[in-house]
Amino acid sequence: MTHRVILIRHAKSSWDDAGADDHARVLNRRGRWSARALGTWIRDGGYRPQEFLSSDSARTRETVDRMQADWEDPIPVTYLPTLYHASPQILLEVLRAATVPHVALVAHNPGIGYFAGAMTAHPPRHPKFHQYPTCATTIVDFAISNWRDATPGQGRVVDFIVPRDLTP
């Protein structure tokens, strides 16, 4: 059985309030557009997950909400404080505990970008993959029957996109 993970870095956040707590920062205008465009790309590409596992920061919450804004039936979301600035090791632990075959992880750099690179056998040949800019998204398939069996270097990249690829 194939298992699929969608690795999403949150959309671009606002720095308008320099004194705001990092955890509380929301998306800026470009981030709001990017999250919505990414949601359309996921929906239209047939990549919708069965569950979102997301950092509990304001910007990741808003990213997930805006991604699903145009979906007829929203996907369940579990917000996990452990995903806030999580390391690749924490991301792997969370993924291994997932209970559905198709899951999306929404987190922060540098962890999510390093994790995407570590989990794939061959990274995509996209010039932005190793930078993993805001709202970068990688679709990765694993030929496993349970997430507990997921190991680094085992995934096959199905697709990768950044918001600039979605601009008309």
N, C-alpha and C positions, 0 to 999 in steps of 0.2 A: 504494500500500500504506500502511496506517496503522501508525504506530509509537506505542507508549504508554510513558509514564514514570510511575512512582509515586514521588512525592516525600514522604519520611517523615522527620519529626524524631524523634529517639530518644525513648523513653519517659522518664518522670520519674525522675531519679536521686536517690540518697541523699546527704545531707549529714551523716550521723551521725558520720563521721570527718572532723573539720574539717581535720586535717593531711594527709589523703589527697591524692595527686597527682590533678589533674583528669582526666587520661587514664585513671586506674584506677578512677574512681568507678563503682559498680554501681547497679542500679535499686533504688528503694524499693518498698514493698508496693504502693502505687498504680500505680507504673510497671510492675511485673510483671503486674498485672491488666490494665492498659491495653494492653500489648503483646499479650497473649493475646487480648483482645477485638478488637483491630485485626486480628490474624491471622484470626480467625473471620470478621470483616466482609469482608476481602479474599477469603478462600476462598469464602464464600457468595455474594458479589457477582460471582464469576467474574472477578476482577481479578488472579489470581495471575500474577506475572511469570515470565519464563524465567530470569532471573538477578538476584541482588542484588549491588549495588555499594555497599559500606558503609565508613564510617570504621572504623578499627581500634581505637577506644576500647572500654573494657569495657562502657559503657552501650549503645553501638550494637550490639556483638556480642550482648549479652544481649537487646536488643530484637528482633533478627532471630531468635535462637534461640527465644524465647518466642512470637513471631508464628507460627513454623512448627511449634510443639509439637503441634498437633492435625491437621497435614496428613499425609496418607498417604505422600506422596512429597515430601520436602523439595527445595527449589530450591537450585541451586549458589550459593555466596556467595564473592565476592572482597572481601577486606578491604584497603582502600587507605589508607595513612598520609596521603596527600594530601587525603583527605576529612575529616580531623580539623580542625574549625573552618575549613573551606574557604570561600573567597569564591564569589560567583556565577560569576565567570569560570572558576575551577577546576572548579566543578560542570559548567559547560557543556563544558569541555575533556574531562572524564571522560565525560559523556553522548555527546559526538561520537565518542568512541573505542569506544563500546559495539558489540558484535557481534551482538546479538539484538534483534528488534523490540520486545519487551516487557521492560522493565528497571525495577528499583526502585533508587532512590538513597536511602540512609539516612545522614543527616548531622546537623549541629548548626545552631542559630541563632547569629547572625542570617543566615548564608549561605543556608541552605535556604529560609527564609521569603522572603527577597529574591528568590531564584532562582525560587520558585513564582510570585511576583507578576510578575517580569520575563518569564517564558516564556509566560504566558497572554495571549491577546488581550483577554479579559474575565474578571476575577477573579470567583469565586463571591460571592454575596450573603450569605455567612455572616458573622455578627458577629465571629467569632474569626479569620477568614482573615488579616488583616493583623498580628495578634499572633503567629500561628503557634505556639500553645502546644505543650508536649511531646506527642509522638505525633500531632500534626496530620498529616494525609495528604491529598494532592491527586492525583487521577488525571487525567492530561493526555494527550490524543491529538494527534498531528501527522500531517498529510497529506503525508508524505514517504516516500521509498523507502530512505533511508539516514540514519543519525543525523548524518553529517557535514553534512547539509543543514539541521539544526535551527538556528533563529534565534529570538532573543527576540521575544515578541509573537505568535508563530505558533501556539501551542498552544491547544487547545480543552478547557476544563475539563469532564470527564465527571462527577466527583464530588469532594466534599470532606467530611472528617469530623474531629472531635476526640473524644477518649475520653468526654467528658461526654455526647455524643450517643448513646453506646452503653450508658449505664447503664440498667438495667431500671427 
